Amino acid sequence: MKSTIFASVALALAGVSLTACGQEQAPPAATEGKPGVEITNGRLVLPAVADNPGVLYFDISYNGDDYAVLRKVEVASAKEATMHETITTNGVTQMGPIPPLNLVKGEEVKFEPGGKHVMVMGLDPALKAGDKTEVTLTFTGGDKLSFDATVEAPGGGN
């Protein structure tokens, strides 16, 4: 009888430990902020035609000790945001998505007209010039940094 109870307990414990080993662990919680990253000049320019994409511009600089790779941009008042770049090759100007952006210590990257920018689709129609909207940047490793962007009228003025 003792050996049967012992065997049952041993099997139950083995099952518990196997189950625990097989469970996926949740990724670590993202921290709010990325040490060494500074954002300035955040502005969201509304489209001239309703339901067209808007465009987000900002300057990002990095002075941290670790690596920093910007992999995603989200705008609270939009359904989708995608990093893009405008490039002119052999007289032909094209715009297309860019891969995650490696930030180099001591350098600033400008998201500006004619270069890197964020296309913002599905904007909230209630947005108007002078409003603010929250932008969240996600970095490799899960760090997130949020900032407010000023909403500007089409053409880039308030």
DSSP file (Angstrom, degrees, kcal/mol; ACC not computed):
  #  RESIDUE AA STRUCTURE BP1 BP2  ACC     N-H-->O    O-->H-N    N-H-->O    O-->H-N    TCO  KAPPA ALPHA  PHI   PSI    X-CA   Y-CA   Z-CA
    1    1 A M     >        0   0    0      0, 0.0     4,-2.2     0, 0.0     5,-0.2   0.000 360.0 360.0 360.0 -45.9    0.0    0.0    0.0
    2    2 A K  H  >  +     0   0    0      1,-0.2     4,-2.7     2,-0.2     5,-0.2   0.907 360.0  50.6 -59.8 -42.0    2.8    2.4    0.9
    3    3 A S  H  > S+     0   0    0      1,-0.2     4,-2.5     2,-0.2    -1,-0.2   0.854 108.7  52.0 -67.1 -33.7    4.6    1.7   -2.3
    4    4 A T  H  > S+     0   0    0      2,-0.2     4,-2.2     1,-0.2    -1,-0.2   0.915 112.2  45.1 -66.8 -43.4    1.4    2.4   -4.3
    5    5 A I  H  X S+     0   0    0     -4,-2.2     4,-2.6     2,-0.2     5,-0.2   0.927 113.7  50.2 -64.7 -44.9    0.9    5.7   -2.6
    6    6 A F  H  X S+     0   0    0     -4,-2.7     4,-2.6     1,-0.2    -2,-0.2   0.922 111.4  48.3 -59.6 -44.8    4.5    6.6   -3.1
    7    7 A A  H  X S+     0   0    0     -4,-2.5     4,-2.4     2,-0.2    -1,-0.2   0.894 111.5  50.2 -63.5 -40.5    4.4    5.7   -6.8
    8    8 A S  H  X S+     0   0    0     -4,-2.2     4,-2.3     2,-0.2    -2,-0.2   0.913 112.6  46.3 -64.2 -43.3    1.2    7.8   -7.3
    9    9 A V  H  X S+     0   0    0     -4,-2.6     4,-2.6     2,-0.2     5,-0.2   0.916 112.4  50.9 -65.1 -43.5    2.8   10.8   -5.6
   10   10 A A  H  X S+     0   0    0     -4,-2.6     4,-2.2    -5,-0.2    -2,-0.2   0.913 111.9  46.7 -61.8 -43.6    6.0   10.4   -7.6
   11   11 A L  H  X S+     0   0    0     -4,-2.4     4,-2.3     2,-0.2    -1,-0.2   0.903 112.0  50.9 -65.4 -40.4    4.0   10.2  -10.9
   12   12 A A  H  X S+     0   0    0     -4,-2.3     4,-2.1     2,-0.2    -2,-0.2   0.924 111.7  47.1 -63.3 -44.0    1.9   13.2  -10.0
   13   13 A L  H  X S+     0   0    0     -4,-2.6     4,-2.4     1,-0.2    -1,-0.2   0.891 110.8  52.1 -64.7 -39.1    5.0   15.3   -9.1
   14   14 A A  H  X S+     0   0    0     -4,-2.2     4,-2.3    -5,-0.2    -1,-0.2   0.900 109.2  50.5 -63.2 -40.4    6.7   14.2  -12.3
   15   15 A G  H  X S+     0   0    0     -4,-2.3     4,-2.4     2,-0.2    -1,-0.2   0.891 109.6  50.6 -64.5 -39.8    3.6   15.3  -14.3
   16   16 A V  H  X S+     0   0    0     -4,-2.1     4,-2.3     2,-0.2    -2,-0.2   0.927 112.0  46.4 -64.0 -44.9    3.6   18.7  -12.6
   17   17 A S  H  X S+     0   0    0     -4,-2.4     4,-2.0     2,-0.2    -2,-0.2   0.878 113.0  49.6 -68.4 -35.7    7.3   19.3  -13.3
   18   18 A L  H  X S+     0   0    0     -4,-2.3     4,-1.8     2,-0.2    -1,-0.2   0.896 111.1  50.0 -67.3 -38.9    6.9   18.2  -17.0
   19   19 A T  H  X S+     0   0    0     -4,-2.4     4,-0.9     1,-0.2    -2,-0.2   0.923 110.1  50.0 -63.9 -43.2    3.9   20.5  -17.3
   20   20 A A  H >< S+     0   0    0     -4,-2.3     3,-0.5     1,-0.2    -1,-0.2   0.880 110.1  50.8 -63.5 -38.3    5.8   23.4  -15.9
   21   21 A C  H 3< S+     0   0    0     -4,-2.0    -1,-0.2     1,-0.2    -2,-0.2   0.856 110.3  49.9 -67.2 -33.9    8.7   22.8  -18.3
   22   22 A G  H 3< S+     0   0    0     -4,-1.8    -1,-0.2    -5,-0.1    -2,-0.2   0.605  88.3 102.3 -82.5 -11.3    6.4   22.7  -21.3
   23   23 A Q  S << S-     0   0    0     -4,-0.9     2,-0.3    -3,-0.5    -3,-0.0  -0.484  75.6-120.1 -75.6 141.5    4.6   26.0  -20.4
   24   24 A E        -     0   0    0     -2,-0.2     2,-0.4     1,-0.0    -1,-0.1  -0.613  25.2-132.0 -76.8 137.6    5.6   29.0  -22.4
   25   25 A Q        -     0   0    0     -2,-0.3    -1,-0.0     1,-0.1     0, 0.0  -0.721  23.1-111.3 -90.1 141.5    6.8   31.8  -20.2
   26   26 A A        -     0   0    0     -2,-0.4     3,-0.1     1,-0.1    -1,-0.1  -0.424  38.4-105.2 -67.2 143.1    5.4   35.3  -20.8
   27   27 A P        -     0   0    0      0, 0.0    -1,-0.1     0, 0.0     3,-0.1  -0.316  48.9 -85.2 -64.7 155.3    7.9   37.7  -22.2
   28   28 A P        -     0   0    0      0, 0.0     3,-0.1     0, 0.0     2,-0.1  -0.286  54.3 -95.4 -60.8 147.4    9.3   40.2  -19.8
   29   29 A A        -     0   0    0      1,-0.1     2,-0.1    -3,-0.1   114,-0.0  -0.378  43.3-110.0 -64.2 139.5    7.1   43.3  -19.4
   30   30 A A        -     0   0    0     -3,-0.1     2,-0.3   113,-0.1   113,-0.2  -0.443  28.9-129.9 -70.1 141.8    8.1   46.2  -21.6
   31   31 A T        -     0   0    0      2,-0.1   113,-2.6    -2,-0.1     2,-0.9  -0.642  18.4-117.9 -88.9 152.4    9.6   49.1  -19.8
   32   32 A E  B    S+a  144   0A   0     -2,-0.3   113,-0.2   111,-0.2     2,-0.1  -0.812  85.0  23.5 -93.0 107.8    8.3   52.6  -20.5
   33   33 A G  S    S-     0   0    0    111,-6.6   111,-0.4    -2,-0.9   112,-0.1  -0.247  70.8-122.8 118.2 152.5   11.2   54.5  -21.9
   34   34 A K    >   -     0   0    0      3,-0.2     3,-2.4   109,-0.1    -1,-0.0  -0.951  35.5-118.4-129.3 109.8   14.4   53.6  -23.6
   35   35 A P  T 3  S+     0   0    0      0, 0.0    31,-0.2     0, 0.0    29,-0.2  -0.196  96.9  16.1 -52.4 130.9   17.5   54.9  -21.8
   36   36 A G  T 3  S+     0   0    0      1,-0.3    27,-2.2    27,-0.2     2,-0.4   0.322  94.9 120.5  90.9  -7.2   19.5   57.3  -24.0
   37   37 A V  E <   -B   62   0A   0     -3,-2.4     2,-0.4    25,-0.2    -1,-0.3  -0.775  37.9-175.6 -94.7 133.1   16.7   58.0  -26.5
   38   38 A E  E     -B   61   0A   0     23,-2.4    23,-2.5    -2,-0.4     2,-0.4  -0.995   7.3-161.2-128.4 133.8   15.4   61.5  -27.0
   39   39 A I  E     +B   60   0A   0     -2,-0.4     2,-0.3    21,-0.2    21,-0.2  -0.936  16.0 167.4-114.2 134.3   12.5   62.6  -29.2
   40   40 A T  E     +B   59   0A   0     19,-2.2    19,-3.0    -2,-0.4    -2,-0.0  -0.924  54.3  27.6-136.7 164.4   12.0   66.2  -30.4
   41   41 A N  E     +     0   0A   0     -2,-0.3     2,-0.4    17,-0.2    -1,-0.1   0.790  68.8 179.1  58.3  35.5    9.8   68.0  -32.9
   42   42 A G  E     +     0   0A   0    106,-0.2   108,-2.1    16,-0.1     2,-0.3  -0.555  10.3 158.2 -72.0 122.9    7.0   65.4  -32.9
   43   43 A R  E     -Bc  57 150A   0     14,-2.6    14,-2.8    -2,-0.4     2,-0.6  -0.989  32.3-152.8-150.1 138.5    4.2   66.5  -35.3
   44   44 A L  E     -Bc  56 151A   0    106,-2.6   108,-3.2    -2,-0.3     2,-0.6  -0.954  16.0-152.1-111.7 117.5    1.4   64.7  -37.2
   45   45 A V  E     -Bc  55 152A   0     10,-3.2    10,-2.0    -2,-0.6   108,-0.2  -0.805  15.9-132.6 -94.4 122.6    0.4   66.4  -40.4
   46   46 A L        -     0   0    0    106,-2.7   109,-0.4    -2,-0.6   110,-0.2  -0.331  27.1-102.4 -69.4 152.7   -3.3   65.8  -41.3
   47   47 A P        -     0   0    0      0, 0.0     7,-0.1     0, 0.0    -1,-0.1  -0.437  15.9-133.3 -74.7 151.9   -4.1   64.8  -44.9
   48   48 A A  S    S+     0   0    0      1,-0.1     2,-0.5    -2,-0.1     6,-0.1   0.788  97.5  51.2 -71.9 -27.7   -5.5   67.3  -47.3
   49   49 A V  S >  S-     0   0    0      4,-0.2     3,-2.0     1,-0.0    -1,-0.1  -0.953  98.6-111.3-115.2 125.7   -8.2   64.8  -48.4
   50   50 A A  T 3  S+     0   0    0     -2,-0.5    -2,-0.1     1,-0.3    -4,-0.0  -0.168 101.3  22.2 -52.6 145.0  -10.3   63.0  -45.7
   51   51 A D  T 3  S+     0   0    0      1,-0.3    -1,-0.3    72,-0.1    71,-0.2   0.350  96.8 115.4  74.3  -2.7   -9.5   59.3  -45.3
   52   52 A N  S <  S-     0   0    0     -3,-2.0    -1,-0.3     1,-0.1    71,-0.3  -0.510  77.7 -86.4 -83.8 164.2   -6.1   59.6  -46.9
   53   53 A P        -     0   0    0      0, 0.0    68,-0.2     0, 0.0    -4,-0.2  -0.381  36.3-145.8 -69.7 148.7   -3.0   58.9  -44.8
   54   54 A G  E     - D   0 120A   0     66,-2.8    66,-2.5    -7,-0.1     2,-0.4  -0.424  17.3-124.5 -94.5-178.2   -1.4   61.5  -42.6
   55   55 A V  E     -BD  45 119A   0    -10,-2.0   -10,-3.2    64,-0.2     2,-0.4  -0.998  11.4-150.2-137.6 138.0    2.3   61.7  -42.0
   56   56 A L  E     -BD  44 118A   0     62,-2.8    62,-1.9    -2,-0.4     2,-0.3  -0.891  14.7-176.3-108.6 132.6    4.3   61.8  -38.7
   57   57 A Y  E     +B   43   0A   0    -14,-2.8   -14,-2.6    -2,-0.4     2,-0.3  -0.947  13.8 145.1-124.4 148.3    7.6   63.5  -38.4
   58   58 A F  E     - E   0 111A   0     53,-0.9    53,-3.2    -2,-0.3     2,-0.4  -0.957  40.7-118.1-167.7 164.7   10.0   63.6  -35.4
   59   59 A D  E     -BE  40 110A   0    -19,-3.0   -19,-2.2    -2,-0.3     2,-0.4  -0.937  26.9-168.1-111.4 136.7   13.7   63.7  -34.6
   60   60 A I  E     -BE  39 109A   0     49,-2.7    49,-3.2    -2,-0.4     2,-0.3  -0.990   5.3-178.5-128.8 128.3   15.2   60.9  -32.6
   61   61 A S  E     -BE  38 108A   0    -23,-2.5   -23,-2.4    -2,-0.4     2,-0.4  -0.903  10.5-152.4-123.9 156.0   18.7   60.9  -31.1
   62   62 A Y  E     +B   37   0A   0     45,-1.4    44,-3.5    42,-0.4    45,-0.5  -0.990  28.5 154.8-134.9 129.3   20.5   58.2  -29.1
   63   63 A N        +     0   0    0    -27,-2.2   -27,-0.2    -2,-0.4   -26,-0.1  -0.009  39.3 126.9-137.5  29.3   23.1   58.5  -26.4
   64   64 A G        -     0   0    0    -28,-0.2   -28,-0.1   -29,-0.2     4,-0.1  -0.239  63.1-125.2 -84.5 175.6   22.6   55.2  -24.5
   65   65 A D  S    S+     0   0    0      2,-0.1     2,-0.1    -2,-0.0    -1,-0.1   0.669  90.1  58.9 -93.9 -20.3   25.2   52.5  -23.6
   66   66 A D  S    S-     0   0    0    -31,-0.2    -2,-0.1     1,-0.1     2,-0.1  -0.392  98.4 -84.9 -98.8 177.9   23.3   49.6  -25.2
   67   67 A Y        -     0   0    0     -2,-0.1     2,-0.4    37,-0.0    -1,-0.1  -0.477  39.3-156.4 -78.4 158.7   22.2   49.1  -28.8
   68   68 A A  E     +F  103   0A   0     35,-0.6    35,-3.1    -2,-0.1     2,-0.5  -0.967  13.6 178.1-141.5 123.9   18.9   50.6  -29.9
   69   69 A V  E     -F  102   0A   0     -2,-0.4    71,-2.2    71,-0.2     2,-0.6  -0.972  20.3-146.4-127.4 115.2   16.8   49.4  -32.8
   70   70 A L  E     +FG 101 139A   0     31,-2.8    31,-2.8    -2,-0.5    69,-0.2  -0.707  28.7 163.7 -80.5 119.5   13.4   51.1  -33.5
   71   71 A R  E     +     0   0A   0     67,-2.6     2,-0.3    -2,-0.6    68,-0.2   0.608  54.2  22.6-115.0 -14.3   11.1   48.5  -34.8
   72   72 A K  E     - G   0 138A   0     66,-1.5    66,-2.6    10,-0.1     2,-0.4  -0.992  50.0-161.3-157.6 144.1    7.6   49.8  -34.6
   73   73 A V  E     - G   0 137A   0      8,-0.4     2,-0.4    -2,-0.3     8,-0.3  -0.996  12.7-174.1-126.6 132.6    5.7   53.1  -34.4
   74   74 A E  E     - G   0 136A   0     62,-2.3    62,-2.8    -2,-0.4     2,-0.5  -0.976  11.0-156.6-126.2 141.9    2.1   53.3  -33.1
   75   75 A V  E >   - G   0 135A   0     -2,-0.4     3,-1.9    60,-0.2    60,-0.2  -0.979  14.0-143.7-119.3 123.2   -0.2   56.4  -33.1
   76   76 A A  T 3  S+     0   0    0     58,-3.0    -1,-0.1    -2,-0.5    59,-0.1   0.815  99.4  48.9 -57.2 -34.6   -3.0   56.4  -30.6
   77   77 A S  T 3  S+     0   0    0     57,-0.3    47,-2.4    -3,-0.1     2,-0.3   0.124 106.7  68.6 -95.3  22.4   -5.5   58.1  -32.9
   78   78 A A  S <  S-     0   0    0     -3,-1.9    44,-0.2    45,-0.2    45,-0.2  -0.941  70.1-137.3-138.6 158.9   -4.8   55.9  -35.9
   79   79 A K  S    S+     0   0    0     42,-1.3     2,-0.3    -2,-0.3    43,-0.2   0.783  88.9  10.7 -82.9 -29.5   -5.4   52.3  -37.0
   80   80 A E  E     -H  121   0A   0     41,-2.0    41,-2.4     2,-0.0     2,-0.3  -0.999  54.8-172.9-153.0 146.5   -2.0   51.8  -38.5
   81   81 A A  E     -H  120   0A   0     -2,-0.3     2,-0.4    -8,-0.3    -8,-0.4  -0.988   9.5-175.8-142.7 133.7    1.4   53.5  -38.8
   82   82 A T  E     -H  119   0A   0     37,-2.3    37,-2.6    -2,-0.3     2,-0.3  -0.995  26.4-123.0-135.6 131.3    4.4   52.4  -40.9
   83   83 A M  E     +H  118   0A   0     -2,-0.4    15,-1.8    35,-0.2     2,-0.3  -0.549  40.7 173.1 -71.8 133.1    7.9   53.7  -41.2
   84   84 A H  E     -HI 117  97A   0     33,-3.4    33,-2.3    13,-0.3     2,-0.3  -0.845  21.1-151.2-133.4 168.6    8.7   54.8  -44.8
   85   85 A E  E     -HI 116  96A   0     11,-2.2    11,-1.8    -2,-0.3     2,-0.5  -0.993  12.2-138.7-143.9 141.2   11.5   56.5  -46.7
   86   86 A T  E     - I   0  95A   0     29,-1.0     2,-0.4    -2,-0.3     9,-0.2  -0.878  28.2-179.6 -97.9 127.3   11.5   58.6  -49.8
   87   87 A I  E     - I   0  94A   0      7,-3.0     7,-2.9    -2,-0.5     2,-0.5  -0.988  18.9-153.0-131.3 136.6   14.4   57.8  -52.1
   88   88 A T  E     + I   0  93A   0     -2,-0.4     2,-0.4     5,-0.2     5,-0.3  -0.952  19.8 173.1-110.5 121.8   15.4   59.3  -55.5
   89   89 A T  E >   - I   0  92A   0      3,-2.7     3,-2.1    -2,-0.5    -2,-0.0  -0.995  69.7 -12.6-130.0 126.1   17.4   57.0  -57.8
   90   90 A N  T 3  S-     0   0    0     -2,-0.4    -1,-0.1     1,-0.3     3,-0.1   0.869 130.2 -52.5  52.3  41.0   18.2   57.9  -61.4
   91   91 A G  T 3  S+     0   0    0      1,-0.2     2,-0.5    -3,-0.0    -1,-0.3   0.454 115.1 115.7  79.7  -0.2   15.7   60.8  -61.3
   92   92 A V  E <   -I   89   0A   0     -3,-2.1    -3,-2.7     2,-0.0     2,-0.5  -0.909  52.7-153.1-108.3 123.8   12.9   58.6  -60.1
   93   93 A T  E     +I   88   0A   0     -2,-0.5     2,-0.3    -5,-0.3    -5,-0.2  -0.823  20.8 171.6 -97.5 129.2   11.4   59.3  -56.6
   94   94 A Q  E     -I   87   0A   0     -7,-2.9    -7,-3.0    -2,-0.5     2,-0.4  -0.950  21.5-148.4-134.7 154.2    9.8   56.4  -54.8
   95   95 A M  E     +I   86   0A   0     -2,-0.3    -9,-0.2    -9,-0.2   -11,-0.0  -0.968  27.9 153.1-121.4 140.1    8.5   55.8  -51.3
   96   96 A G  E     -I   85   0A   0    -11,-1.8   -11,-2.2    -2,-0.4    -2,-0.0  -0.988  45.1 -78.9-158.5 165.4    8.6   52.5  -49.5
   97   97 A P  E     -I   84   0A   0      0, 0.0   -13,-0.3     0, 0.0   -14,-0.0  -0.289  41.0-144.0 -65.9 151.2    8.6   50.9  -46.1
   98   98 A I        -     0   0    0    -15,-1.8   -15,-0.2     1,-0.1     3,-0.1  -0.859  14.6-116.4-115.0 153.5   11.9   50.7  -44.2
   99   99 A P        -     0   0    0      0, 0.0    -1,-0.1     0, 0.0     0, 0.0  -0.174  61.7 -52.0 -74.5 176.4   13.2   47.9  -42.0
  100  100 A P        -     0   0    0      0, 0.0     2,-0.6     0, 0.0   -29,-0.2  -0.196  65.7-120.1 -49.6 143.7   13.8   48.4  -38.3
  101  101 A L  E     -F   70   0A   0    -31,-2.8   -31,-2.8    -3,-0.1     2,-0.5  -0.811  14.4-144.7-101.7 116.9   16.0   51.4  -37.7
  102  102 A N  E     -F   69   0A   0     -2,-0.6     2,-0.4   -33,-0.2   -33,-0.2  -0.661  16.5-147.5 -76.3 124.7   19.4   51.0  -36.0
  103  103 A L  E     -F   68   0A   0    -35,-3.1   -35,-0.6    -2,-0.5     2,-0.5  -0.812   7.6-145.9 -95.7 135.3   20.2   54.0  -33.9
  104  104 A V    >   -     0   0    0     -2,-0.4     3,-2.2   -37,-0.1   -42,-0.4  -0.858  26.0-104.4-105.1 131.9   23.8   55.0  -33.6
  105  105 A K  T 3  S+     0   0    0     -2,-0.5   -42,-0.2     1,-0.3     3,-0.1  -0.265 105.2  14.9 -55.3 130.0   25.1   56.5  -30.4
  106  106 A G  T 3  S+     0   0    0    -44,-3.5     2,-0.3     1,-0.3    -1,-0.3   0.422 105.6 106.6  86.8  -0.8   25.7   60.2  -30.8
  107  107 A E    <   -     0   0    0     -3,-2.2   -45,-1.4   -45,-0.5     2,-0.4  -0.822  56.7-144.4-114.1 153.3   23.7   60.6  -34.0
  108  108 A E  E     -E   61   0A   0     -2,-0.3     2,-0.5   -47,-0.2   -47,-0.2  -0.921   6.9-156.0-112.6 139.0   20.3   62.0  -34.7
  109  109 A V  E     -E   60   0A   0    -49,-3.2   -49,-2.7    -2,-0.4     2,-0.5  -0.966  11.0-150.2-113.6 128.7   17.8   60.7  -37.2
  110  110 A K  E     -E   59   0A   0     -2,-0.5     2,-0.9   -51,-0.2     6,-0.6  -0.874   8.3-157.5-102.8 125.2   15.3   63.1  -38.7
  111  111 A F  E     +Ej  58 116A   0    -53,-3.2   -53,-0.9    -2,-0.5     6,-0.2  -0.899  46.5 142.6 -93.9 106.3   11.9   61.8  -39.8
  112  112 A E    >   -     0   0    0      4,-1.3     3,-2.0    -2,-0.9   -56,-0.1  -0.908  57.2 -65.5-146.5 164.2   11.2   64.7  -42.2
  113  113 A P  T 3  S+     0   0    0      0, 0.0     3,-0.1     0, 0.0     4,-0.0  -0.285 119.9  19.5 -55.6 136.2    9.6   65.6  -45.5
  114  114 A G  T 3  S+     0   0    0      1,-0.3     2,-0.1   -27,-0.0     3,-0.1   0.471 127.8  44.4  83.6   2.5   11.5   64.0  -48.4
  115  115 A G  S <  S-     0   0    0     -3,-2.0   -29,-1.0     1,-0.3    -1,-0.3  -0.313 108.7  -6.8-140.6-136.0   13.2   61.4  -46.2
  116  116 A K  E    S+jH 111  85A   0     -6,-0.6    -4,-1.3   -31,-0.2    -1,-0.3  -0.473  71.5 148.3 -69.3 143.1   12.3   59.0  -43.5
  117  117 A H  E     - H   0  84A   0    -33,-2.3   -33,-3.4    -6,-0.2     2,-0.5  -0.958  44.9-110.5-162.9 171.8    8.7   59.5  -42.2
  118  118 A V  E     -DH  56  83A   0    -62,-1.9   -62,-2.8    -2,-0.3     2,-0.4  -0.968  22.3-144.3-118.8 119.2    5.8   57.5  -40.8
  119  119 A M  E     -DH  55  82A   0    -37,-2.6   -37,-2.3    -2,-0.5     2,-0.6  -0.684  16.7-157.8 -79.3 131.5    2.7   57.0  -42.9
  120  120 A V  E     -DH  54  81A   0    -66,-2.5   -66,-2.8    -2,-0.4     3,-0.3  -0.942  11.2-173.0-120.8 112.5   -0.4   57.1  -40.6
  121  121 A M  E     + H   0  80A   0    -41,-2.4   -41,-2.0    -2,-0.6   -42,-1.3  -0.731  59.1  26.2-107.9 152.6   -3.5   55.4  -41.9
  122  122 A G  S    S-     0   0    0     -2,-0.3   -43,-0.3   -71,-0.2    -1,-0.2   0.905  77.7-169.6  69.0  43.0   -7.1   55.3  -40.5
  123  123 A L        -     0   0    0     -3,-0.3   -45,-0.2   -71,-0.3    -1,-0.1  -0.322  31.7-101.5 -66.2 146.0   -6.8   58.6  -38.6
  124  124 A D    >   -     0   0    0    -47,-2.4     3,-1.9     1,-0.2    -1,-0.1  -0.552  27.9-141.2 -63.9 122.3   -9.6   59.5  -36.2
  125  125 A P  T 3  S+     0   0    0      0, 0.0    -1,-0.2     0, 0.0    -2,-0.1   0.659  96.5  68.8 -65.3 -14.2  -11.7   62.1  -38.1
  126  126 A A  T 3  S+     0   0    0      2,-0.0    -2,-0.1     0, 0.0     2,-0.0   0.633  74.3 110.7 -78.9 -12.9  -12.2   64.1  -34.9
  127  127 A L    <   +     0   0    0     -3,-1.9     2,-0.3   -50,-0.1     6,-0.0  -0.363  45.7 176.4 -63.0 138.8   -8.4   65.1  -35.0
  128  128 A K    >   -     0   0    0      4,-0.1     3,-2.3    -2,-0.0    23,-0.2  -0.966  39.7 -75.1-141.3 159.6   -7.9   68.8  -35.7
  129  129 A A  T 3  S+     0   0    0     -2,-0.3    23,-0.2     1,-0.3     3,-0.1  -0.230 117.6  31.9 -53.3 135.9   -4.9   71.1  -35.9
  130  130 A G  T 3  S+     0   0    0     21,-3.0    -1,-0.3     1,-0.4    22,-0.1   0.110  92.7 116.0  99.5 -19.9   -3.6   72.1  -32.5
  131  131 A D    <   -     0   0    0     -3,-2.3    20,-3.2    19,-0.1    -1,-0.4  -0.187  58.8-132.9 -69.4 171.1   -4.6   68.7  -30.9
  132  132 A K  E     - K   0 150A   0     18,-0.2     2,-0.4    -3,-0.1    18,-0.2  -0.950  17.7-168.1-122.4 148.2   -2.0   66.3  -29.5
  133  133 A T  E     - K   0 149A   0     16,-2.2    16,-3.0    -2,-0.4     2,-0.3  -0.996  24.6-114.7-136.2 143.8   -1.8   62.6  -30.1
  134  134 A E  E     - K   0 148A   0     -2,-0.4   -58,-3.0    14,-0.2     2,-0.4  -0.590  26.4-165.9 -81.4 134.7    0.2   60.0  -28.3
  135  135 A V  E     -GK  75 147A   0     12,-3.2    12,-2.4    -2,-0.3     2,-0.5  -0.968   2.4-160.9-118.0 134.1    2.9   58.2  -30.3
  136  136 A T  E     -GK  74 146A   0    -62,-2.8   -62,-2.3    -2,-0.4     2,-0.4  -0.973   0.8-160.1-121.0 125.0    4.6   55.0  -29.0
  137  137 A L  E     -GK  73 145A   0      8,-3.1     8,-2.2    -2,-0.5     2,-0.5  -0.850   6.8-156.6 -99.5 135.3    7.9   53.7  -30.3
  138  138 A T  E     -GK  72 144A   0    -66,-2.6   -67,-2.6    -2,-0.4   -66,-1.5  -0.956   8.9-161.9-115.7 132.2    8.8   50.1  -29.7
  139  139 A F  E >   -G   70   0A   0      4,-3.0     3,-2.3    -2,-0.5   -69,-0.2  -0.713  35.8 -83.3-108.8 158.2   12.4   49.0  -29.7
  140  140 A T  T 3  S+     0   0    0    -71,-2.2     3,-0.3     1,-0.3   -71,-0.2  -0.384 120.4  38.8 -56.0 135.2   14.0   45.5  -30.1
  141  141 A G  T 3  S-     0   0    0      1,-0.2    -1,-0.3   -73,-0.1   -73,-0.0   0.265 127.7 -85.2  99.0  -9.7   13.9   44.0  -26.6
  142  142 A G  S <  S+     0   0    0     -3,-2.3    -1,-0.2     1,-0.3    -2,-0.2   0.343  78.2 147.5  96.5  -7.7   10.4   45.4  -25.9
  143  143 A D        -     0   0    0     -3,-0.3    -4,-3.0  -113,-0.2     2,-0.4  -0.363  28.8-162.2 -61.5 142.8   11.3   48.8  -24.5
  144  144 A K  E     -aK  32 138A   0   -113,-2.6  -111,-6.6  -111,-0.4     2,-0.4  -0.963  12.6-169.7-128.7 146.5    8.7   51.4  -25.4
  145  145 A L  E     - K   0 137A   0     -8,-2.2    -8,-3.1    -2,-0.4     2,-0.3  -0.990   8.5-163.6-136.0 125.6    8.9   55.2  -25.4
  146  146 A S  E     + K   0 136A   0     -2,-0.4     2,-0.3   -10,-0.2   -10,-0.2  -0.841  12.9 166.5-111.4 148.0    5.8   57.4  -25.7
  147  147 A F  E     - K   0 135A   0    -12,-2.4   -12,-3.2    -2,-0.3     2,-0.4  -0.971  35.3-107.9-150.0 161.0    5.6   61.1  -26.6
  148  148 A D  E     - K   0 134A   0     -2,-0.3     2,-0.4   -14,-0.2  -106,-0.2  -0.799  26.9-158.0 -94.3 133.9    3.0   63.6  -27.7
  149  149 A A  E     - K   0 133A   0    -16,-3.0   -16,-2.2    -2,-0.4     2,-0.4  -0.911  19.0-124.3-108.0 137.9    2.9   64.8  -31.3
  150  150 A T  E     -cK  43 132A   0   -108,-2.1  -106,-2.6    -2,-0.4     2,-0.4  -0.650  24.4-126.5 -79.7 134.2    1.2   68.1  -32.2
  151  151 A V  E     -c   44   0A   0    -20,-3.2   -21,-3.0    -2,-0.4     2,-0.3  -0.697  29.6-166.8 -84.2 129.8   -1.4   67.7  -34.9
  152  152 A E  E     -c   45   0A   0   -108,-3.2  -106,-2.7    -2,-0.4     6,-0.2  -0.851  22.7-105.6-117.3 153.3   -0.9   70.1  -37.8
  153  153 A A    >   -     0   0    0      4,-3.1     3,-2.3    -2,-0.3     4,-0.4  -0.222  59.3 -69.4 -66.0 161.8   -3.2   71.2  -40.6
  154  154 A P  T 3  S+     0   0    0      0, 0.0     3,-0.4     0, 0.0    -1,-0.2  -0.274 126.7  35.0 -52.7 138.7   -2.5   69.8  -44.1
  155  155 A G  T 3  S-     0   0    0   -109,-0.4    -2,-0.1     1,-0.2  -110,-0.0   0.294 129.1 -81.1  93.2 -10.0    0.7   71.3  -45.5
  156  156 A G  S <  S+     0   0    0     -3,-2.3     2,-0.3     1,-0.3    -1,-0.2   0.597  92.3 119.2  96.1  11.4    2.3   71.3  -42.1
  157  157 A G              0   0    0     -4,-0.4    -4,-3.1    -3,-0.4    -1,-0.3  -0.778 360.0 360.0-108.8 157.6    0.9   74.5  -40.4
  158  158 A N              0   0    0     -2,-0.3    -1,-0.1    -6,-0.2    -7,-0.0   0.463 360.0 360.0 -80.6 360.0   -1.2   74.8  -37.3
